[in-house]
Amino acid sequence: MIKDIIEQIKESEQKAKDIIASSKKESSEIIEKAYQKANNQIHNAEIKAKRLLSEAEDRAIQDAKKEIARLETEYDKRIKAIRDDSRKKEEEAIQKLVNRVLD
């Protein structure tokens, strides 16, 4: 009878050790899966960030090209206006000289 109780205690101890070992293994697997999931999320976030940065860079380049085109057009208009004004003033100056010479 005492031997049976001792045997049952030993069996219970062994079962407890098995359960603890199984729990440790399971918790290690859970932690490993969590690390893998976190690493995957970080990797995916890095890919998304690179894609977003690339898209932002592309948009910035397109915006810069549009601004350059707009500024070039504006520059050309201003240069034309300055040249036209210069020609007009030159003609007026020539006309004044002609008028002085003739008067």
C-alpha positions as CSV (number, residue, x, y, z in Angstrom):
1,M,0.0,0.0,0.0
2,I,2.7,2.5,0.9
3,K,4.7,1.3,-2.1
4,D,1.6,2.0,-4.3
5,I,1.4,5.5,-2.9
6,I,5.1,6.1,-3.4
7,E,4.8,4.7,-6.9
8,Q,1.8,7.0,-7.6
9,I,3.8,10.0,-6.2
10,K,6.7,9.1,-8.5
11,E,4.4,8.8,-11.5
12,S,2.8,12.1,-10.6
13,E,6.2,13.7,-10.3
14,Q,7.1,12.3,-13.7
15,K,3.9,13.6,-15.2
16,A,4.5,17.0,-13.7
17,K,8.0,17.1,-15.1
18,D,6.7,16.0,-18.5
19,I,4.0,18.8,-18.3
20,I,6.6,21.4,-17.3
21,A,8.9,20.3,-20.2
22,S,6.0,20.4,-22.6
23,S,5.0,23.8,-21.4
24,K,8.5,25.1,-21.7
25,K,8.8,23.8,-25.2
26,E,5.4,25.2,-26.1
27,S,6.2,28.6,-24.6
28,S,9.5,28.6,-26.6
29,E,7.6,27.9,-29.8
30,I,5.1,30.7,-29.0
31,I,8.0,33.1,-28.4
32,E,9.8,32.0,-31.5
33,K,6.6,32.5,-33.6
34,A,6.1,35.9,-32.0
35,Y,9.7,36.9,-33.0
36,Q,9.1,35.6,-36.5
37,K,5.9,37.5,-36.8
38,A,7.5,40.7,-35.5
39,N,10.4,40.3,-37.9
40,N,8.0,39.8,-40.8
41,Q,6.1,42.9,-39.7
42,I,9.3,44.9,-39.5
43,H,10.4,43.6,-43.0
44,N,7.0,44.4,-44.4
45,A,7.1,47.9,-42.8
46,E,10.5,48.5,-44.3
47,I,9.3,47.5,-47.8
48,K,6.3,49.7,-47.4
49,A,8.4,52.6,-46.2
50,K,10.8,52.2,-49.2
51,R,7.8,52.1,-51.6
52,L,6.3,55.2,-50.0
53,L,9.6,57.1,-50.1
54,S,10.1,56.1,-53.8
55,E,6.5,57.3,-54.6
56,A,7.2,60.5,-52.7
57,E,10.4,61.0,-54.6
58,D,8.7,60.4,-57.9
59,R,6.0,62.9,-57.0
60,A,8.6,65.4,-55.9
61,I,10.5,65.0,-59.2
62,Q,7.3,65.4,-61.2
63,D,6.4,68.5,-59.2
64,A,9.9,69.9,-59.7
65,K,9.6,69.3,-63.5
66,K,6.3,71.1,-63.6
67,E,7.7,74.0,-61.6
68,I,10.7,74.2,-63.9
69,A,8.4,74.3,-67.0
70,R,6.3,77.0,-65.3
71,L,9.3,79.1,-64.4
72,E,10.8,78.7,-67.9
73,T,7.6,79.9,-69.4
74,E,7.5,82.8,-67.0
75,Y,11.1,83.6,-67.7
76,D,10.6,83.5,-71.4
77,K,7.6,85.9,-71.1
78,R,9.6,88.3,-68.9
79,I,12.6,88.2,-71.3
80,K,10.3,88.9,-74.3
81,A,8.6,91.8,-72.4
82,I,12.1,93.3,-71.5
83,R,13.3,92.9,-75.1
84,D,10.0,94.4,-76.5
85,D,10.3,97.3,-74.0
86,S,14.0,97.8,-74.9
87,R,13.2,97.9,-78.7
88,K,10.4,100.3,-78.0
89,K,12.6,102.6,-76.0
90,E,15.4,102.3,-78.6
91,E,12.9,103.3,-81.3
92,E,11.7,106.2,-79.2
93,A,15.3,107.3,-78.6
94,I,16.1,107.1,-82.3
95,Q,13.0,109.1,-83.1
96,K,13.9,111.8,-80.6
97,L,17.4,112.0,-82.1
98,V,15.9,112.3,-85.6
99,N,13.5,114.9,-84.4
100,R,16.3,117.0,-82.8
101,V,18.4,116.7,-85.9
102,L,15.5,117.8,-88.1
103,D,14.4,120.6,-85.8
